[in-house]
Amino acid sequence: MINAGSSSLKYSLFAETHDKRLERRTDGGIEGIGSDKPFFIAFDDDKYQIDEYHWDKATSLDELLAFLIEWIEKFLAPDHLSAVGHRMLHGGTLYDEPILVTPEVLENLRKLIPLAPLHQPRILTVIDTLAARYPGLCQIVCFDTSFHKTNPYIAKLYGLPQSLTDKGLLRFGFHGLSFEYVSMELKHIDMHAAMGRTIIAHLGSGASMCAMIGGKSVASTMGFSALDGLVMGTRCGQLDPGVILYLLQHEGMNAKELETLLYQESGLLGVSGISNDVRDLMKSDAPSAKTALELFVYRVVRETGSLAAACGGLDSFVFTAGIGERSPEIRAAVCEQLDWLGLELDERANQLGELKISKDTSPVSIWILPTYEELMIARHGARLSAECEAHQP
Ligand code: ADP
C-alpha cells in the first residue's frame, strides 16, 4: 500500500500466506518532501533498516516517486504486485467504501480535491504515475471517512442552511482506517468490550476520537475537515467559527494564511511555542509546554464526555497511535480526569504499557491497542483485487 501524506510518501509491501493472512515484507518511504533534504529509508520484515538514501536538494514529487517505484521493483518483480492500495483522506458524499480505481472513479476523485487540497492531489499523482507505468495494475483507494458512514444523520449535520448541507457541508470524521483496524482487534481480544459502547482515542500527531456502539461508529470528534476536535501536533482542533471571522475581518488574514495558521502553526506547537512533539514538551521546563499538554488532555476529557453522551454511556475506552500507545503520563492524566465516568486505571499496567490497563473493578475497561492502518488498507486491497481480476480482459 502507498500512503501519500503532505510531506511523506510511505509504502508497505504485504504478501499473502497459505492461510490467507497478510504478512509485511518491507516498509519505509520518503520523508521531508518539499524540504531541501528529503530522505528515503527502508526496513525489512523484522523492522531492521535495509536501505537509505539522502537527497541534498529539494526534489520533485515525480522524481521521488520514480525512485520509490524503482526501489520496490528491485525488491519485488512488479508482475508479482497483485494490487496497490492507497489511503485517501476524503470520500465526500460520493464514496463510503474502499473502491477499485477506474477512469470514472478517477474523474470523481478529482472533483473531491477541494475537500482535502493538501492531500488529495498527491495521491492522484501517485495513482496516475503507477497506472502509466503498469497499465492494468489493480489500484484501490480506501477512504479515512468511510468508517463513519454509520453515524446517524443528526450526528453528521451542522446547524447550517439546508442548501449548504445539500452541497456536502457535513461532519464526515477521519482516521477511519485506524478505528476500523482497532475495533476489529478489540473483537479478537474482548468481544464484550468490542460489542458495547466504546470510545477509541487515536492520539497521534493528528488526533481524533470515535464513539462506537457494537463496533459501528456513531460519532467522532473530527468533522468536515481534519481540523476539528482535539488539539493536535500543529492543528488547532475545535475552534469558534467567530475566531475565523475575526482573523479575516480585523487581522487582515487571507484564506491561505488561515490555512497555514490552523493546519501548521497551531496545536501543541502553537500553544507551547516549542514543539509539536509530546516527548519534547514532557522534557521541557517551560510553563508554555506544561500548558500545551494540559490543554491536550483537557480537550480529550471534554470530548470523551460528549462522545459518551452520543452513545448513552461507556463500557470501554481504547488508546491508540503514537501518544496513545507510548505515553503513560498522558494516559494517566486522561484517566484521572475521567474517574467520574468509571475509568479506573491500573497504574502498574499503564506504566508497563500492557494491553489492558484498567483495574478489575473498573466499570469501564481501558485498553492500549496499537493501530495498523497500512494492514487495514492491504486487507481491503487483497479483498478487492479478486474483483479487479474479474474486470481484466
Ligand atoms: P502520525 O499521525 O504522524 O502517524 P503517530 O501516530 O506516529 O503520528 O504519532 C506521532 C506522535 O506521537 C509524535 O508527534 C509524538 O508527539 C508522539 N509520541 C511518539 N512517541 C512518544 C512517546 N514515547 N511518548 C510520548 N509521545 C510520543
Residues whose N, C-alpha, C, O or C-beta is under 5 A from the ligand:
A	BS01	ADP	L203 G204 S205 G206 N276 D277 V278 R279 A321 G322 I323 R326 S327
